[in-house]
Amino acid sequence: MQVLQPGQLQNKGCEKTRFVRKLLKRKHLGKPSPRVFLTEGVLRTMLFAKLKTARVVFLVLSLGAGVGLQTLSGFGKQSDLQAQEEKKQPKESKDDQAKKELEKLQGTWVGIHAEANGEAVPEAEVKKFKVLIKVDKIIFNPETEKRTSTIQLDPSRQPQEMVLTPLDGPAKGKSATAIYSVEKDILKICMNNVPGGQPPTKFETKSDKGLRLLILKRARPDKEFSPR
């Protein structure tokens, strides 16, 4: 469908007016009668109405296009500013990530499930198990055994890794890499208890020898253990 511009509509109207006047002149063989002028007036009114409508439509389309361009321009500027701000912000270092992750683990945790070589540990034994994490130390069964190890976290790995280095006992000074996961108040730790063994890749033990899985829940504040 062809869209006529305002100037084209005016030319079409003039041609139509001249055509009608010629027909009326031929019919009356003289000066145009009042009907001629009446017809011309109607045609002119219709022409002006069409021109007015065309101008309004043209104006609306122009305004719409302008608003659209301004919106796109504003969106582009916002995206550029956001990208610049992100570049200005320094990326968090690996050590900073580890410190933040270690803060999540601070406190006392109590056992809710444990496995060894694919077999579940009796529930009564699991409930006795406690872990205290304070600063960069982890103490297993702080009220009885008090086995202590240092902790080094690497949250950038998938799954996240935890390096434990015992400070006492027969394995003193021998580091072992475990995997861990913390979600809200649940902490999972899975490790290979065999010296020099490969760390696990999943939170399961199956029948693999040496693998240990421990699932703990954060203790209530009134149940927190504070070593003397």
C-alpha positions in Angstrom: 0.0 0.0 0.0 1.5 3.4 -1.0 1.5 6.1 1.7 1.1 9.6 0.3 3.0 12.6 1.8 1.1 15.8 2.7 2.4 17.5 -0.5 1.2 14.6 -2.6 -2.3 14.7 -1.0 -2.6 18.5 -1.9 -1.7 17.8 -5.5 -4.2 15.0 -5.7 -6.9 17.3 -4.3 -6.2 20.1 -6.7 -6.3 17.7 -9.7 -9.7 16.4 -8.5 -11.1 19.9 -8.1 -10.0 20.9 -11.6 -11.5 17.8 -13.1 -14.9 18.4 -11.4 -14.9 22.1 -12.6 -14.2 21.0 -16.1 -17.1 18.6 -16.1 -19.5 21.1 -14.7 -18.4 23.8 -17.2 -19.1 21.4 -20.1 -22.5 20.6 -18.7 -23.6 24.2 -18.1 -21.6 25.8 -21.0 -20.9 28.9 -19.0 -19.8 30.1 -15.7 -19.7 27.6 -12.9 -23.0 27.4 -11.0 -23.4 27.6 -7.2 -23.2 23.9 -7.2 -19.7 24.1 -8.6 -18.6 26.4 -5.7 -20.3 24.1 -3.2 -18.5 21.1 -4.6 -15.2 22.9 -4.5 -15.8 23.8 -0.9 -16.6 20.2 0.1 -13.5 19.0 -1.7 -11.3 21.7 -0.1 -12.7 20.7 3.4 -11.9 17.1 2.7 -8.5 18.0 1.4 -7.7 20.0 4.5 -8.9 17.2 6.8 -6.6 14.7 5.0 -3.7 17.1 5.2 -4.3 17.7 9.0 -4.5 13.9 9.6 -1.4 13.2 7.6 0.5 15.9 9.6 -0.7 14.5 12.9 0.4 11.0 11.9 3.8 12.3 10.7 4.3 14.2 14.0 3.4 11.2 16.1 5.7 8.9 14.2 8.5 11.5 14.5 8.0 11.8 18.2 7.9 8.1 18.7 11.1 7.6 16.7 12.8 10.3 18.8 11.7 8.8 22.1 12.9 5.3 20.9 16.3 6.7 19.9 16.6 8.5 23.3 15.7 5.4 25.2 18.2 3.3 23.2 20.8 6.0 23.7 20.2 6.2 27.4 20.3 2.4 27.7 23.6 2.3 25.9 25.1 5.0 28.2 24.0 3.1 31.3 25.6 -0.1 30.0 28.8 1.8 29.3 28.8 3.4 32.8 28.2 0.0 34.4 31.0 -1.6 32.5 33.4 1.2 33.5 32.4 0.8 37.2 33.0 -2.9 37.0 36.5 -2.3 35.6 37.3 0.2 38.4 36.4 -2.3 41.1 39.4 -4.5 41.9 38.8 -8.2 41.6 38.8 -10.1 44.9 42.0 -12.0 45.4 42.2 -15.7 46.2 43.3 -15.0 49.8 40.4 -12.6 50.3 37.9 -15.2 49.1 39.4 -17.8 51.4 39.2 -15.5 54.4 35.5 -14.8 53.7 34.8 -18.5 53.3 36.6 -19.3 56.5 34.4 -16.8 58.4 31.4 -18.8 57.4 32.8 -21.9 59.1 33.6 -20.3 62.5 31.9 -22.0 65.5 30.8 -25.4 66.8 29.4 -28.1 64.5 27.7 -31.3 65.6 27.6 -34.6 63.6 24.3 -35.6 61.9 25.7 -38.2 59.5 29.0 -40.0 58.8 30.2 -42.7 56.4 33.4 -44.7 56.1 34.2 -46.9 53.1 30.6 -46.8 51.9 29.1 -47.8 55.3 27.1 -45.5 57.5 28.4 -44.9 61.0 25.9 -45.7 63.8 23.7 -42.7 64.7 24.6 -42.9 68.4 28.3 -42.5 67.5 27.6 -39.7 65.1 25.7 -37.6 67.6 28.8 -37.7 69.9 31.0 -36.1 67.2 31.7 -32.4 67.4 34.0 -30.0 65.5 35.1 -26.6 66.6 36.5 -24.2 64.0 38.3 -21.2 65.5 40.2 -18.8 63.3 42.4 -21.1 61.1 42.2 -24.2 63.4 39.8 -27.1 63.4 39.5 -29.2 66.6 37.8 -32.6 66.3 35.9 -33.6 69.5 37.1 -30.6 71.5 35.7 -31.9 74.7 37.5 -35.3 74.6 40.2 -36.0 71.9 41.0 -32.4 71.1 42.7 -33.4 67.8 43.8 -30.2 66.2 44.7 -29.3 62.6 45.2 -26.1 60.6 42.9 -25.3 57.8 43.6 -23.8 54.4 40.6 -23.2 52.1 40.5 -22.9 48.3 36.9 -21.9 47.4 38.0 -21.3 43.8 38.2 -25.0 43.1 35.2 -27.2 42.1 34.4 -28.8 44.4 35.8 -26.5 47.0 39.0 -27.8 48.8 40.2 -27.8 52.4 43.8 -28.7 53.3 44.1 -30.1 56.8 47.5 -30.4 58.5 47.4 -32.2 61.9 49.3 -30.5 64.7 49.4 -33.6 66.9 49.0 -37.4 66.7 50.7 -39.9 64.4 49.9 -37.9 61.3 51.4 -34.7 62.6 52.6 -32.4 59.9 51.2 -34.6 57.1 48.7 -32.5 55.0 45.6 -34.1 53.5 43.3 -32.5 51.0 39.5 -32.7 51.6 36.5 -31.3 49.8 33.9 -29.3 51.6 30.6 -27.6 51.1 28.7 -25.2 53.3 25.0 -24.3 52.8 23.3 -22.3 55.5 23.8 -24.4 58.7 25.1 -27.6 57.0 28.7 -28.4 56.5 30.0 -31.4 54.5 33.5 -32.6 54.6 34.8 -35.6 52.6 38.4 -36.7 52.6 40.8 -39.6 52.0 42.1 -40.9 55.3 45.0 -42.8 53.6 48.3 -40.8 53.7 49.2 -39.6 50.2 45.8 -40.8 48.8 44.0 -38.8 46.1 41.3 -36.4 47.4 37.7 -37.3 46.6 35.7 -35.6 43.8 32.2 -36.3 45.2 30.6 -36.3 48.6 30.3 -40.0 48.8 32.4 -42.9 49.9 30.9 -46.0 48.3 33.3 -49.0 48.8 36.5 -46.9 48.2 39.0 -47.6 51.0 40.1 -44.7 53.1 37.3 -42.3 52.2 35.4 -40.5 55.0 32.3 -38.4 54.8 31.1 -36.2 57.6 28.0 -34.1 57.6 27.6 -31.6 60.4 25.0 -29.0 61.6 25.8 -25.7 63.2 25.2 -25.9 67.0 22.8 -23.5 68.7 24.4 -20.5 70.4 23.7 -22.0 73.8 25.5 -25.2 72.7 28.7 -23.5 71.5 31.9 -24.9 72.9 34.5 -22.5 74.1 37.9 -24.0 74.8 39.7 -22.7 77.9 
